[in-house]
Amino acid sequence: MSDYAIARRRMVEEQVVARGVGDRRVIDAMLRVPRHLFVPEALAAQAYSDFPLPIGERQTISQPYMVGVMSEALQLTGGEKVLEIGTGSGYQAAVLALLARQVFSLERIPALARQARRILDACGFARVNVRVTDGTFGWEDEAPFDGIIVTAGAPSIPQSYRTQLAVGGRLVIPVGDRVSQVLMRVTRVSERDFREERLFGCRFVPLIGNHGWSEE
Ligand code: SAM
C-alpha cells in the first residue's frame, strides 16, 4: 500500500468512522478517492489531516469529517441525481460520484472550476458535470434533484433549492452568519411540505451570490 493509501485509511478510521459516520458506501467512497490529488501539490502531505486546506482564491477543501457527515446526511443509495453548490477542489463531487448515479456541481470561481475539471478527469470522474455560475439559483434545467448539497455557508435557504428538490429528496446546507452556521437537512416530504432538521454547528466560507452573501 502507498503512503497516501495508508494515510487515507487512517483518516477514514480516525476522523470519519470514529466520529460516528457509519454509512458503508460513504466510508468506501472516501477510501477510494485520492484526496491528495485534489489539494495544491505543496499541501499533498497534509491532505489527509483533520482540517480544511486552502485551495487558492481564498477558498478551501472541506475537512474530511465534514465531507463524510454531509455525504451521509444525503442518505444516497446509488440511483440518485445530485446537485452540489461549491465545486471548490472537486473532492466532494468525486465522493458523490461514487454514491449517486449523476452529479452536477456549480462553482462561481472559473479558475477553481477549471482545476477541479482537470483533476476529476484525471481521476476517472469525467461524468461529473461542472458549470461556472452563481449556484444560488440552482441548476433549473437539470432539476429535480434527489439530493442537493451546499458546501458554502448561506444566510438563508435559497427558494430555488426547495423548488428544485424532488419529493423525497434531501437538501444539506450550512445556514447562519458569515463566520459560523448550523448544518441543516431539509427533506421534501410532499409537493408542498418540507421537514427541517438542525444537525450541528459548522464553519464554512460564505455562499456568495444573488441569493447568498454579497462579495466583501
Ligand atoms: N466542495 C468543495 C471541495 O470538495 O473542495 C469545497 C467547497 S469550498 C468550502 C466552497 C466553495 O463554494 C468555494 O469554491 C466557493 O468559490 C464556492 N461558492 C461560493 N459561493 C458560490 C455560489 N454562489 N455558487 C457556486 N459556488 C460558490
Residues whose N, C-alpha, C, O or C-beta is under 5 A from the ligand:
A	BS01	SAM	Q59 T60 I61 S62 I85 G86 T87 G88 S89 G90 Y91 Q92 A93 L106 E107 R108 I109 T133 D134 G135 T136 T151 A152 V205 P206 L207 I208 G209
